[in-house]
Amino acid sequence: IGTFEMRRGHFILFKALKKIIKDIPNIKLLLVGTGNDDEKFRINKLIRKYELDSYINILGHRSDVADIINVSSLVVNPVIAFESFGLVALESMSLNTTILSSNVGGVSEVITHGETGLLCKAGAVDDLVKNILFIKNNQERSKELSNLGLKRYHKYFTASRMAKEYFALLKKNINNINDHVQ
């Protein structure tokens, strides 16, 4: 879910998918997002290189991302750089879907590894494979992760809670500024 920029790590996911096919021959990967012409060309070239045409559906930019997440058994975010917050993780958690993400940037503030989702080292194909197979082979554990992810989302990341906290922070900073001005 997101752009087709190189930093999103699609090539890592494609390498992992190539290894997973022997264990999960009916696997389907839904790519949601888009990019410029060069990025789209690169994605399609990688799909052909790894012979994944029959396993990957490129859905493009979509307004029904929540519906797509809801029909997914797992959301994978293989980002390799510059993940400031972890919006893909939050979207998945808010919809009670298990999330597997690279441990990059702010993602570890959103996902508690092994409790509310799974984290793997950025760029680590074998780690990604291991975790995807773990989720596939442990559906009950996957459901536990997604349920705890949903609870964490409601506890810390709802829009109303975050707005209240930002407002309190702004109010505190304004009061601090006023104290220094007077």
Secondary structure, DSSP 8 states (H G I E B T S, - for coil): -EE--GGG-HHHHHHHHHHHTTT-TT--EEEEEE--HHHHHHHHHHHHHTT-TTTEEEEES-S-HHHHHHT-S-EEE---S--SS-HHHHHHHHTT--EEEE--TTHHHH--BTTTBEEE-TT-HHHHHHHHHHHHH-HHHHHHHHHHHHHHIIIII-HHHHHHHHHHHHHHHHHHHHHHH-
